[in-house]
Amino acid sequence: ALTRILTPKRNIDILRDIAEVKGKRPYTITFVGVNGVGKSTNLAKVCSWLMQNGQKVMMAACDTFRSGAVAQLKVHADRLNVPVFSKGYGHDPADIAAEAIAYARDEKYDVVLVDTAGRMQHNDTLMRELSKLVNTNRIDLVLFVGEALVGNDGVDQLTTFNRSLADLYVTSSTAAPRLIDGIILTKFDTIDDKVGAAISMVYSTGIPIVFLGVGQHYTDLKKMNVKTLIKTLLKA
């Protein structure tokens, strides 16, 4: 039963999806989540993983809300030796993302990783901004960064984020709104009895876990493996 619950209805194969658009346009991934879950750190981990898999990667600093966010992303980028597209603070994040994607297309980057402001799931103004970013730019993959330790709060964050993305979607087109595609579950190295969050998130939303964060280093990111996860859960 555990295997069935944790095996996603939708299989996300990032490298395959990148390969499908390579040479035509950059593949885009946006990282979303509440405040303080380590979005930019996990963006950097995914960046490292993509580079290990031979991809040419660029970051886009679309957290124009939190003081120091752009500088923090640049620190990660410098360590990984990748460029950051940024316009500073106070600009519309959707416009920055659009410019970043256009730049990446011109400069032949394979992937653009879009950092966004942490926001509480009930903040309509910031959620509307996020909905605009992922929809107007038709982002390929929207990843929700959540902590394994927050238990059922994580489920509430995830479902409310998704509902807000759908409800606040304003468009003249008939395209369906872009919602959350996958989860990065962080702090999975500090497992305790709240690890049920992993099961709750997937079971109640049907959204698959794509990566597990298992430490502080850029390489401390594991691709989700259902068998390994179940072994870990049963040991806990």
Protein Blocks (a to p, Z undefined) as FASTA:
>chain_A
ZZmmmmcfbdcdfklmmmmmgojaccddddeddehklmmmmmmmmmmmmmmnopacdddd
fbfkbghklmmmmmmmmmnopacddebehiafklmmmmmmmmmmmnopabdcdddddddf
klmklmmmmmmmmmmnopabdcddddfklmmmlmmmmmmmmmmmmmmpccfbfbdcdddf
bdcdehklmgcfklmmmmmmmmmnopacfbdcfbjbfklcccddfklmmmmmmmZZ
